[in-house]
Amino acid sequence: MSDILCEQRGDIALVTLNRPDKLNAVNQALRASLIDTLARLNRDSTVRAILLTGAGARAFCAGQDLEEAAHVDSARIPEWLDAQRAMYQAVRDLDKPCIAALNGVAAGAGFQIALCADWRVAAIDARIGQPEVKAGLASIVGSYLMTLHVGMTHNVQLSLSGDLIDARRAYEIGLVTELAEAASVLDAALERARQLARLPAHAIRLSKQRLRALTQAGFDAACAAGIEAQTQCYAHGEPQAAMRAFLNGKASTDSRA
């Protein structure tokens, strides 16, 4: 089964993160496939807009796959986070409108993928946030991306608490562009994609290139700072302990099921 599904509906490409049993969590295979898929769609002249969503009804993307993250050692942090950076950059590099349909939880790396998109349409019951600190990781890239959308008060709240907020609150503070009922979130996102796809493509491309240029230096600096910070976190052992506790708790729950 492919970790990324891609379906073209007219001039809209629907890209689905496809690990529903893992809440579409990011692992190496999904990351690499998403990067390749987005690069291909960016070159395809028949595609005028790209819509990202998650498989199943529970999650857009619950973040980094903790089973993968738990086995990363300090020496591999730069390589691992460079791969994460490439995934976010693949979304940022799109010259066509990119809409994220948040059909469920969007947390951590999944939240950050959505923040790199141009438009976020969220189901009212979606839960959204930056829970890295709860996994023993510093909130670095996510906190930078939030500065592009919200002020310091909300950024600090989300980055330091690690709490998820509901989509309505995310909309009120500027993290979400539109709200929709859960049953119609994909339809609402497709309609927005069609509207954006009808706009002059050359003007969209140049506008997006300028917006990217305005934020690229900050994004690059955040990614570099993230490597340094997470290396320190792993050296102290906090992520490993937090992830082991989560995975052991999950295994105990699964064994009782």
Disulfide bonds with the S-S distance in Angstrom:
none
